[in-house]
């Protein structure tokens, strides 16, 4: 049985599994809570299919430093590694 992580984590079992996989506390909580709420988007596009402008906007939203100097491949790597 999953440990109770308090009211801020809505799906404790998924949170623990994501942490075991190496996700940060923030990212694991975000995913676990989105799944519990039913707002986890399974129809998201692959990062490679998005435009560089879309990737820059995503990088800005999540706070990746140095994004303006990155090419598309570097943006994809930075977004995947965030959290």
N, CA, C and O of each residue as an XYZ file, in Angstrom:
332
protein
N       0.840     -1.179      0.000
C       0.000      0.000      0.000
C       0.890      1.249      0.000
O       1.914      1.313      0.681
N       0.470      2.210     -0.769
C       1.243      3.444     -0.892
C       1.146      4.284      0.374
O       0.109      4.338      1.035
N       2.251      4.931      0.685
C       2.291      5.835      1.823
C       1.424      7.058      1.540
O       1.360      7.516      0.400
N       0.767      7.584      2.545
C      -0.045      8.786      2.397
C       0.875     10.000      2.371
O       1.575     10.280      3.344
N       0.871     10.714      1.257
C       1.730     11.889      1.096
C       1.000     13.185      1.423
O       1.500     14.273      1.136
N      -0.152     13.076      2.009
C      -0.909     14.263      2.396
C      -1.890     14.684      1.323
O      -1.972     14.078      0.255
N      -2.621     15.719      1.624
C      -3.687     16.185      0.742
C      -3.164     16.737     -0.582
O      -3.908     16.763     -1.563
N      -1.916     17.175     -0.638
C      -1.403     17.755     -1.868
C      -1.156     16.720     -2.958
O      -1.082     17.092     -4.129
N      -1.028     15.452     -2.630
C      -0.830     14.375     -3.610
C      -2.117     13.569     -3.674
O      -2.543     12.978     -2.681
N      -2.740     13.548     -4.867
C      -4.051     12.910     -5.009
C      -3.965     11.420     -5.337
O      -4.909     10.685     -5.050
N      -2.871     10.953     -5.927
C      -2.702      9.536     -6.264
C      -1.342      9.094     -5.730
O      -0.333      9.171     -6.430
N      -1.331      8.633     -4.483
C      -0.080      8.284     -3.800
C       0.690      7.163     -4.493
O       1.916      7.220     -4.586
N      -0.024      6.138     -4.982
C       0.645      5.003     -5.611
C       1.357      5.433     -6.895
O       2.506      5.053     -7.121
N       0.693      6.209     -7.722
C       1.316      6.684     -8.961
C       2.490      7.607     -8.636
O       3.536      7.528     -9.281
N       2.326      8.472     -7.654
C       3.401      9.373     -7.234
C       4.642      8.564     -6.847
O       5.747      8.878     -7.290
N       4.468      7.539     -6.035
C       5.607      6.720     -5.601
C       6.260      6.003     -6.778
O       7.486      5.914     -6.847
N       5.447      5.488     -7.706
C       5.992      4.804     -8.878
C       6.816      5.766     -9.738
O       7.897      5.413    -10.208
N       6.314      6.954     -9.935
C       7.041      7.950    -10.723
C       8.348      8.357    -10.040
O       9.361      8.554    -10.711
N       8.334      8.482     -8.732
C       9.561      8.815     -7.990
C      10.586      7.686     -8.132
O      11.779      7.949     -8.279
N      10.122      6.419     -8.089
C      11.027      5.283     -8.265
C      11.663      5.290     -9.653
O      12.791      4.834     -9.835
N      10.919      5.817    -10.633
C      11.423      5.899    -12.007
C      12.388      7.071    -12.189
O      12.974      7.231    -13.260
N      12.554      7.888    -11.151
C      13.520      8.982    -11.206
C      12.925     10.356    -11.458
O      13.668     11.324    -11.618
N      11.604     10.464    -11.499
C      10.981     11.775    -11.693
C      11.170     12.629    -10.435
O      11.258     12.110     -9.323
N      11.227     13.923    -10.633
C      11.352     14.828     -9.494
C      10.049     14.819     -8.702
O       9.014     14.367     -9.192
N      10.112     15.315     -7.491
C       8.904     15.399     -6.659
C       7.845     16.243     -7.346
O       6.667     15.885     -7.356
N       8.266     17.369     -7.922
C       7.326     18.280     -8.583
C       6.636     17.617     -9.772
O       5.414     17.682     -9.904
N       7.424     16.982    -10.634
C       6.855     16.354    -11.825
C       5.967     15.171    -11.454
O       4.893     15.002    -12.031
N       6.398     14.355    -10.505
C       5.599     13.217    -10.068
C       4.265     13.677     -9.486
O       3.228     13.071     -9.754
N       4.287     14.735     -8.700
C       3.055     15.267     -8.112
C       2.138     15.808     -9.197
O       0.928     15.581     -9.163
N       2.713     16.527    -10.163
C       1.919     17.102    -11.248
C       1.209     16.008    -12.047
O       0.025     16.138    -12.357
N       1.920     14.938    -12.378
C       1.343     13.843    -13.155
C       0.310     13.088    -12.330
O      -0.785     12.809    -12.818
N       0.643     12.754    -11.085
C      -0.276     12.008    -10.228
C      -1.572     12.779     -9.994
O      -2.658     12.201    -10.021
N      -1.455     14.066     -9.767
C      -2.644     14.879     -9.517
C      -3.484     15.053    -10.780
O      -4.713     15.061    -10.708
N      -2.834     15.192    -11.934
C      -3.566     15.326    -13.192
C      -4.319     14.034    -13.507
O      -5.462     14.074    -13.964
N      -3.680     12.891    -13.263
C      -4.353     11.617    -13.517
C      -5.541     11.447    -12.585
O      -6.609     11.016    -13.021
N      -5.376     11.773    -11.327
C      -6.468     11.650    -10.361
C      -7.632     12.567    -10.721
O      -8.792     12.217    -10.505
N      -7.328     13.725    -11.264
C      -8.363     14.695    -11.638
C      -9.019     14.321    -12.964
O     -10.118     14.781    -13.270
N      -8.342     13.485    -13.748
C      -8.868     13.108    -15.054
C      -8.473     14.079    -16.150
O      -9.057     14.071    -17.234
N      -7.488     14.913    -15.875
C      -7.077     15.908    -16.864
C      -5.741     15.577    -17.526
O      -5.165     16.414    -18.220
N      -5.253     14.361    -17.310
C      -3.999     13.955    -17.939
C      -4.259     13.764    -19.420
O      -5.099     12.946    -19.796
N      -3.555     14.502    -20.270
C      -3.796     14.513    -21.707
C      -3.032     13.377    -22.375
O      -1.816     13.463    -22.551
N      -3.731     12.327    -22.744
C      -3.100     11.189    -23.410
C      -2.967     11.421    -24.907
O      -2.313     10.636    -25.594
N      -3.568     12.472    -25.420
C      -3.511     12.756    -26.843
C      -2.478     13.833    -27.166
O      -2.547     14.463    -28.221
N      -1.538     14.042    -26.279
C      -0.514     15.052    -26.499
C       0.337     14.680    -27.709
O       0.547     13.502    -27.996
N       0.812     15.680    -28.399
C       1.654     15.428    -29.567
C       3.066     15.097    -29.118
O       3.499     15.498    -28.037
N       3.768     14.371    -29.950
C       5.174     14.099    -29.674
C       5.941     15.404    -29.821
O       5.626     16.218    -30.690
N       6.926     15.603    -28.994
C       7.688     16.847    -29.046
C       8.315     17.061    -30.419
O       8.406     18.194    -30.889
N       8.744     15.988    -31.058
C       9.372     16.106    -32.377
C       8.401     16.644    -33.424
O       8.831     17.222    -34.422
N       7.101     16.461    -33.213
C       6.089     16.919    -34.168
C       5.692     18.379    -33.962
O       4.953     18.941    -34.772
N       6.175     18.993    -32.890
C       5.818     20.384    -32.593
C       6.812     21.339    -33.248
O       7.949     20.968    -33.542
N       6.371     22.556    -33.469
C       7.253     23.560    -34.064
C       8.228     24.080    -33.011
O       8.014     23.920    -31.810
N       9.292     24.701    -33.484
C      10.261     25.284    -32.565
C       9.605     26.371    -31.720
O       9.907     26.497    -30.533
N       8.714     27.152    -32.316
C       8.004     28.191    -31.559
C       7.164     27.585    -30.440
O       7.118     28.129    -29.336
N       6.499     26.462    -30.716
C       5.721     25.778    -29.672
C       6.633     25.285    -28.553
O       6.306     25.397    -27.372
N       7.774     24.740    -28.944
C       8.721     24.239    -27.948
C       9.286     25.384    -27.106
O       9.458     25.239    -25.895
N       9.572     26.518    -27.741
C      10.046     27.684    -26.997
C       9.005     28.155    -25.992
O       9.339     28.513    -24.863
N       7.743     28.154    -26.407
C       6.663     28.567    -25.500
C       6.562     27.610    -24.318
O       6.380     28.045    -23.181
N       6.678     26.316    -24.580
C       6.637     25.316    -23.504
C       7.830     25.499    -22.566
O       7.679     25.450    -21.345
N       9.008     25.708    -23.138
C      10.219     25.916    -22.329
C      10.078     27.167    -21.467
O      10.504     27.174    -20.313
N       9.487     28.217    -22.014
C       9.259     29.448    -21.254
C       8.287     29.168    -20.100
O       8.503     29.609    -18.972
N       7.216     28.429    -20.402
C       6.192     28.124    -19.396
C       6.770     27.360    -18.203
O       6.388     27.604    -17.058
N       7.691     26.436    -18.479
C       8.236     25.631    -17.382
C       9.544     26.188    -16.828
O      10.106     25.627    -15.888
N      10.030     27.283    -17.401
C      11.175     27.986    -16.817
C      12.547     27.451    -17.173
O      13.440     27.444    -16.326
N      12.738     27.006    -18.395
C      14.042     26.504    -18.817
C      14.937     27.682    -19.193
O      14.603     28.478    -20.070
N      16.059     27.775    -18.526
C      17.007     28.863    -18.781
C      17.805     28.596    -20.047
O      18.112     27.444    -20.356
N      18.142     29.648    -20.782
C      18.954     29.528    -21.986
C      18.204     29.034    -23.200
O      18.819     28.694    -24.211
N      16.894     28.990    -23.121
C      16.070     28.421    -24.194
C      16.193     29.165    -25.520
O      16.096     28.549    -26.581
N      16.405     30.472    -25.476
C      16.448     31.255    -26.718
C      17.647     30.894    -27.591
O      17.626     31.136    -28.797
N      18.678     30.325    -27.001
C      19.876     29.943    -27.751
C      19.836     28.484    -28.200
O      20.748     28.026    -28.889
N      18.788     27.747    -27.815
C      18.712     26.316    -28.125
C      18.077     26.070    -29.491
O      17.178     26.794    -29.918
N      18.572     25.023    -30.168
C      17.910     24.589    -31.390
C      16.777     23.633    -30.991
O      16.584     23.353    -29.808
N      16.048     23.147    -31.961
C      14.874     22.320    -31.682
C      15.237     21.057    -30.879
O      14.553     20.711    -29.916
N      16.304     20.384    -31.281
C      16.710     19.157    -30.571
C      17.081     19.447    -29.122
O      16.739     18.674    -28.227
N      17.777     20.554    -28.886
C      18.161     20.915    -27.523
C      16.933     21.272    -26.687
O      16.868     20.943    -25.502
N      15.961     21.945    -27.303
C      14.724     22.269    -26.588
C      13.986     20.997    -26.177
O      13.503     20.887    -25.050
N      13.906     20.046    -27.093
C      13.229     18.779    -26.796
C      13.917     18.075    -25.630
O      13.253     17.588    -24.715
N      15.238     18.023    -25.665
C      15.999     17.375    -24.590
C      15.794     18.094    -23.265
O      15.636     17.450    -22.228
N      15.796     19.416    -23.291
C      15.617     20.199    -22.064
C      14.213     20.017    -21.488
O      14.050     19.904    -20.273
N      13.206     19.987    -22.353
C      11.828     19.809    -21.887
C      11.660     18.422    -21.288
O      11.052     18.269    -20.228
N      12.197     17.413    -21.960
C      12.087     16.043    -21.433
C      12.827     15.894    -20.108
O      12.392     15.145    -19.234
N      13.925     16.593    -19.959
C      14.731     16.472    -18.742
C      14.268     17.355    -17.604
O      14.783     17.265    -16.490
N      13.298     18.209    -17.882
C      12.830     19.140    -16.845
C      12.115     18.398    -15.725
O      11.365     17.453    -15.965
N      12.356     18.832    -14.532
C      11.613     18.315    -13.399
C      12.376     17.404    -12.585
O      11.866     16.890    -11.590
